[in-house]
Amino acid sequence: QVQLVESGGGLVQPGGSLRLSCAASVTFFSRYHMGWYRQAPGKERERVARMSNTGTTFYTDSVKGRFFISRDNAKNTVTLQMNSLTPEDTAVYYCYAQGIVTANEYWGQGTQVTVSS
């Protein structure tokens, strides 16, 4: 069983930055693709960023050049650095893991990010 715990959400002004972290309790962290999703009120959950177990990254168009995903396989953590935040980035952000062998999916409990002046 994989447990994911996010931290780092909060309230930030437009143009500001936040850093989200996700700690994974898993034996072989390097055998998981990791990512971040978000869900805004009244909208479907969308994939924001993803990093494969080999380091390949994906970003949804709206965050390219502003958000950066990284992972530390030694510490079992994945981080999302979010810069130049706008009110449209307001959402609950979820950490996500997918096993490379089983393709099982796991989700964190979510952390609220609010961008407002």
C-alpha distance (Angstrom), angle and dihedral (degrees) to the residues before:
residue distance angle dihedral
Q1 . . .
V2 3.80 . .
Q3 3.78 120.8 .
L4 3.79 121.3 -165.1
V5 3.79 123.0 -165.8
E6 3.80 120.3 -170.7
S7 3.77 127.1 -158.3
G8 3.77 138.5 170.5
G9 3.77 104.0 63.9
G10 3.77 123.7 132.6
L11 3.77 146.5 113.0
V12 3.78 119.7 -42.2
Q13 3.78 134.6 168.5
P14 3.80 121.2 -113.3
G15 3.78 110.0 -81.1
G16 3.78 92.0 27.6
S17 3.78 131.6 117.6
L18 3.78 137.1 -122.5
R19 3.75 132.9 -176.7
L20 3.78 119.4 -146.6
S21 3.76 121.4 -162.1
C22 3.78 131.5 -166.8
A23 3.77 123.9 -163.5
A24 3.79 116.0 -158.5
S25 3.75 124.3 -155.9
V26 3.77 100.0 -151.2
T27 3.77 136.1 124.2
F28 3.80 100.1 -131.6
F29 3.79 105.9 28.9
S30 3.80 91.7 169.3
R31 3.81 88.9 65.3
Y32 3.80 92.3 66.5
H33 3.74 134.1 81.2
M34 3.80 107.7 -136.3
G35 3.75 131.6 -155.5
W36 3.77 151.4 152.0
Y37 3.77 127.8 -117.7
R38 3.77 129.8 -178.9
Q39 3.75 137.3 -158.2
A40 3.77 123.9 -160.8
P41 3.81 122.2 -162.5
G42 3.78 110.6 -76.1
K43 3.80 93.2 6.1
E44 3.77 135.5 100.9
R45 3.76 121.1 -103.3
E46 3.79 110.7 -93.1
R47 3.77 133.5 -164.9
V48 3.79 110.7 -112.5
A49 3.79 104.6 176.6
R50 3.76 138.4 -11.0
M51 3.77 136.5 -171.0
S52 3.77 119.7 -164.8
N53 3.77 122.5 -139.7
T54 3.82 87.3 -98.7
G55 3.81 94.5 50.5
T56 3.79 102.1 -99.8
T57 3.79 110.2 147.3
F58 3.77 135.4 -149.8
Y59 3.80 127.8 -170.6
T60 3.75 129.0 -175.6
D61 3.79 110.7 -117.8
S62 3.80 96.2 -109.6
V63 3.82 93.3 61.6
K64 3.81 101.7 37.7
G65 3.78 110.8 128.7
R66 3.81 92.0 13.7
F67 3.80 105.7 60.6
F68 3.78 125.8 51.8
I69 3.79 127.6 -169.6
S70 3.77 123.8 -156.0
R71 3.78 137.0 167.8
D72 3.77 136.0 -154.9
N73 3.78 109.5 -153.8
A74 3.79 91.4 -171.6
K75 3.80 91.9 57.8
N76 3.82 98.2 33.5
T77 3.78 91.8 -124.4
V78 3.78 137.6 131.0
T79 3.78 122.3 -163.5
L80 3.77 134.6 -161.7
Q81 3.79 115.2 -158.0
M82 3.79 108.7 -160.7
N83 3.80 119.7 -165.7
S84 3.79 134.9 175.7
L85 3.76 90.6 21.6
T86 3.78 120.3 -163.1
P87 3.81 131.7 -166.4
E88 3.81 87.1 -102.3
D89 3.81 88.1 67.8
T90 3.79 90.5 64.1
A91 3.80 107.9 120.3
V92 3.75 145.7 105.6
Y93 3.79 107.2 -79.3
Y94 3.79 119.8 -147.2
C95 3.76 129.4 -162.3
Y96 3.80 113.6 -135.7
A97 3.78 134.9 -164.2
Q98 3.76 130.6 -173.2
G99 3.78 124.8 -172.8
I100 3.79 114.8 -125.2
V101 3.80 92.3 -144.2
T102 3.81 104.8 37.6
A103 3.82 98.6 22.9
N104 3.82 87.5 -138.1
E105 3.77 112.4 159.4
Y106 3.79 128.2 -138.5
W107 3.79 131.9 -172.7
G108 3.76 136.8 -160.5
Q109 3.78 122.8 -133.7
G110 3.80 93.4 -102.9
T111 3.77 135.0 -114.9
Q112 3.80 125.3 -128.6
V113 3.79 119.7 -120.3
T114 3.79 116.0 -171.6
V115 3.79 121.8 -176.2
S116 3.77 110.7 -166.4
S117 3.77 141.5 131.8
